[in-house]
Amino acid sequence: MIDPHTPDPIQYVGEDGTPVLALPERFTPALLRELHRDMLRAREFDRKLITLLRQGRTTFYAQSSGMEATQVGLARSLRAGHDWVWPYYRDHTLALSMGVPMYELISQCLGTNSDPCRGRQMPHHFASAALKFVSISSSIASQVPPAAGSAMAQKYLGTDEITVCTFGDGATSEGDWHAGMNMAGANQAPCLFVCENNQWAISTGVRQQTASATIHIKAQAYGMPGYYVDGNDIVAVMEVCAHAAERVRRGDGPALVECLTYRVGSHSNADADAEKQYRTREEVGVWLARDPILRLEKLLEHLGEPVSPEERAALIAQTHREVDQDVLRAEATGQPDWRIIFEDVYADLPSHLRDQAAALRAEQEGARA
């Protein structure tokens, strides 16, 4: 049994890699190695994209380093391409693990012609129509009410889909979060809400955001169970999220899962965390020691299936090559043409937009002359 509203985070694997609960049978060494590959691949993707940012080849990026167990574990608990996902802006590890091609994510970050969003979104705000992965928004908690509405539509239509809505701890301080939670609870909508509690909303710590001891206990106010899980323990994340998703899928109403984790990098390239102005190096050091990838490696070692240094280095090198190749491939497609800003909205362009297009065309031709 996985109980809601536990006072402490549910945990299967201790920080030293030793199981504290019996591992479910599905967690074979082969599966654990797959999870390790996905987590390490996401970590190295982060590192490479920060390099692109510093080279001026993109202008915005939000790291997920330290949160890999939460996002990979959630991805493995869903039916990719069947369930709808309303993500928040730090969910590229979730996207990669659900099958969004790395090439698409890189193209979107670079804003090239290979970007499925056609350069219309700011960098790192991707989407995948094929995987029902809704476009990311920078507005905090703005995805929560429409996610509740999406789940209500699924209920009315009688589908076997569910909606999954992710957000950080900072989103729970927004009115949109409470409105969306209340809407889903009142209508018993098939929505799984997942709080990726990395403990910092930019420079505001979670203790300055709420007087409640945890986020998951807020679920009681909206008539749904709240599950509390160690977000750096990928076994626990997968078990709890799978349990909650199945509950939602069978028609028992929405659920909230709080994954307690930590972002070890800056909020984005736009904050001052590089100088540790709002959190101490000691605090970051404590969480670096709780690295979810390191914990999984310790578990594999405990099971007699260690990841060798050579194996780890080969996986890192492979990821770096893949990113480098995808960057060159994306950049080779060039930048989107200015004409696309007038496309994909109207079947027949209104007269005022035709006039604007003509004026812009004249300006472009004048600049070339």
N, C-alpha and C positions, 0 to 999 in steps of 0.2 A: 504494500500500500504506500502511496505517495500522498502525504497529508498536506492540506493547505494551512496557511497561517501558523507555520512553525516559528518559534522565537529565534532560532538560529538557521543559517543557510543549510539546505540539504546538501550533503557531501557524500560522494562515493570513494574518492581518492584523496588522501591527505597530501599536504604540501611536500612531504618527503617521498611521494610516489607510492606509498603503501596503501592498499585498499582498506577503507574503514567500514565498508559494507561489501558483501559478496558481489562481485561483478556479474551483471546479467550475462547469460550465455552468448548473446550476440557480439559481445566485445571480445572478439578473438584477436590474437596478435595481428592478423592480416587487416582487420578493420581498424585497429588502433594505428597501424602504420599508414593507412589511407588518411586517417584524421590528422596524423602528424604531418604528412605531406601537404595537405590542404592548409594547415595552420602555418607551416614554415613558408610555403609559397606566398601566402598573404603577407607575412611579415617582410619578406624580401621585396614584394611588390611595393609596399610602403616605402622601403628604403630607396628604391629606384625612382619612385615618383617624387620624393623629396629632392633627389638629385636633379630631376628635370625642372622642378620649381626653382632651384637655386641657379640653374642655367638659363632661366628666363624663357623656357619653352612652354610653360603653363603659368597661370597666375594665382591659382588657389588650390589648396589640398588640405584635407583633414585626415589625420592618421587614425588607424585603428589598432596600432601596436599595443599589446597587452590585453586586447579584448577578443583575441582570435577564438578562444574556446567558446565564448558566448555566441559568436556569429556562425562559426562552423557547426557548432552543436545544434543551433536553431535550424540552420539550413538542412541538416540531416534529419530533422524531425518533420519536415514538410513534404508536400507533393509538388515538386518543382514543375511549373507550367500548368498546374491545375488550381492550386490555391493562389489567391490574390495577396500580394505583399505591398503594404504601404510603409515604406522605409523612412528612416531619418538619415541625415547627411553624413553619417560615419559608417555606412553599411556596405562599403565595397567588398569587404571580406564575405559578408552574407551573399552578395551578388555573385562573386566568383565561385563560391561554394555551391550555389544553386545552378550554375552552368552558364552565367553570362560570360561570353568570351572576353579574355583579357584585351584582345585587340579592340573590342568595342569600348571598353572602359578607357583605354589609352586614347583612342580617337576622340572620345568625348572630352577628356581632360585637355587635349590639344586643340579641339575645335576645328578639326579638318573636315574635308569632304566625306571621309569615311565615318564620321560621327552620325549615329542613327538619329540624333537630335538636330542634326544639320547646323550645328554651331549656335543654336538659339538659346541654350541654357548656359549659365556660368559654369566654369570648370568644376568637375567632380559632382555634377548634378545629372546623373545618368538615369536611364530607364530601359526596360526591355519589354516590348509588347508581346514577344513570343513567350516569355516566362511570366507574364502578368505582374511584372515588377514596375510599379507606378513611379512616375518621375519624382525625384527627390526635390524637396523645397527647403530653402534656407529659413523660412518663417517657422519658429519654434512651435511645435504641437499642431501646426495647421493640417497635418495629415490625419489627425485623430477623428474629428467629426466625419469627414468623408469616408474613412475606413469603417466607421460604425454604420454609415448609410449603405456602403457596399455590402456589408454583412446582412443588413436588413433586407436588401434586394435579393440576396442569395436565399434567405429564409422564405420570402414571399414566392420566389420562383421554384422553390423546392429542389435546389441543386444539392449536390454532395460536396460542393466547394466550401472552404472557409476563408475568412479574411484574417491576415496576420498584420498587426500594426506594431512597429517598433519605434522607440523613442529613448532619449536619454533622461537622466534624473531631472534635468532642468525643465523639461517639458511638463512635468507634473505640477509646476508652479503657474502654469498658464491656464486661463479660463477655458480655452479650447479643449484642453485635456479633460477637464471635469465635465464639460458638456458632452463630449464624445463618449466618455465612460458611462455617464448617466443614460444617454440615449441607447447605448448597446445593452446596458443592464435592464432598463425599463422594457425594452422590446425583445429581450432574450435572443439577441442577434448572435450568429455563429462567428464571433470575433475573438481571436487570441491576441491579447495585448502583451507586449514584451518590453519591459523597462531594462535597458542596458545601463545599469547604474554604475557609471564610471567615476562618480563622486565629485565631479567638478563640472558645473555649468559655466564654461569659460573660466572666470576667476572666482566664481561663487561656489563655495563648498556646500554639500548637501545639508549639513547641519544649520546653515544659514537660510536654507530654503523652506524647511518644514520642521514643525515641532513634533511630528510623529516619529516613532523610533525607526520605522522602515517605510518604504514605499508600498510594499505588498499589502500591508494592513488596510490601506485606503480602499482596497477592493470591496471590503465589507459594506461600505457606505453605498455601493452600487449593486449590491445583491449578487456578487460573483465571488468565487474562491480566489484567493491570492496565494501564489506559491513563491517561496523564497529559496533561492538556489545559489550555491557557490559558482559564480560565473567564470572562474578560472579552472574549474573541474569539468572537462568536456563530457565525461561519462554522466555526471549529475545533470548537466544542461540537457543532454540528449534524452535522458530518462524523464526528467520533469517536463520538458517541452513536448515530448511525444505523448506523455500521459495527458497533459492539458489539451493538446490539439485533438486527441481522440475524444476527450470529453466534449469539447466544442463541436466536433464533427457529428457526434451521435445525437445532437439536439438538446444538450443540457445547458445551453446558454453560454455567455462569454466567460473568459477567465483572464486573470492577470498573472504574469510570471515576472518576478524581479530577479535579475541576474546581477549579483554583486561582483563587480570587476573593477578595472582601473585603466585609465589611459595613461601610459607612461610618457607619451610625447605631448607636444603642445596641442591646445584646442584646434588650432589651425596655424597657417603661416602668419595670421594677422594678430596673434596675441603675444604677450610678453613673457611667456613661460620659459623661453630660452635663458632668461636671466633669473629664473626661479623667484619672480617677484610676488607670487601669491601662494606658493607652496614650497615647503622645504625640500632640500636635497635628501634629507633623512627619510622623509615620507616616501618620496619616489623610490629610494633605495629599498625600503621595506617591501614595496610592491614589485620591484624588479626581481627580488628574491622569490616572489610568488608567481613568476612567469608561467603562464599556462603551457607553453611549449616545453619548458624545462620539466614541468610536473609530469607531462605525458611521457617524456623521455625517461624519467625516473621510474614511471610505472612499467614501461616496456623492459627496462633493466631488471626490475623486480620480478617480472614474468619470465626472465631468461631470454628475452628477445631484444637486446640492446641495439640502439641505432649507433653505428660506428661513426667515428669522426669523418672517415672517407665518404660514407654514405650521405652524411649531412652536408658535407662540402660539395658533393656532386649535385645534390638537389638545389642548393643555393646557386651554384654556377649555372645550372640548367634554367632556373627561373630568371636569372640576370640575362642570359642569352635570349630567352623568349621575350622579355620586356624590350631589350635593345632592338630586336628584329621587328617587333610590333610598332615601336616608335618610328623607325625608319620607314616602314611600310605605310603607316598612317600619314607621316609628313609628306610622303611622295604623292599622296592624293591631292595635295594643295588645300588652299583655303576656300571656304564656300563663297560663291558669287553673291554680290549684293542683291540680286534679283529675288533670292529666296525669301526675303523679308515680306514679299507681297504674295507668297504662295501658301497653300495648304489651309487657308481660312475660309475663303469664299470661292464657290464654284464660278461665279461671275463677279469679277472685280468691280466694286463700286466706283463711281466717277471720281470721288475725291481721292481715292487711292490710285486710280489711273493717273490723275494729275500729279500726285506726289512721285509716282514712278517715273513719269516723264521728266519732272524737274530734277530728280536724282540722276537720271540717265544723262541729261544735259550737263550736269555738274561733273559727272565722271568723264564725259567726253572732253569737257573743257580742261580738266586736269591733265588728261593725256596729251592734249594739244600744247 
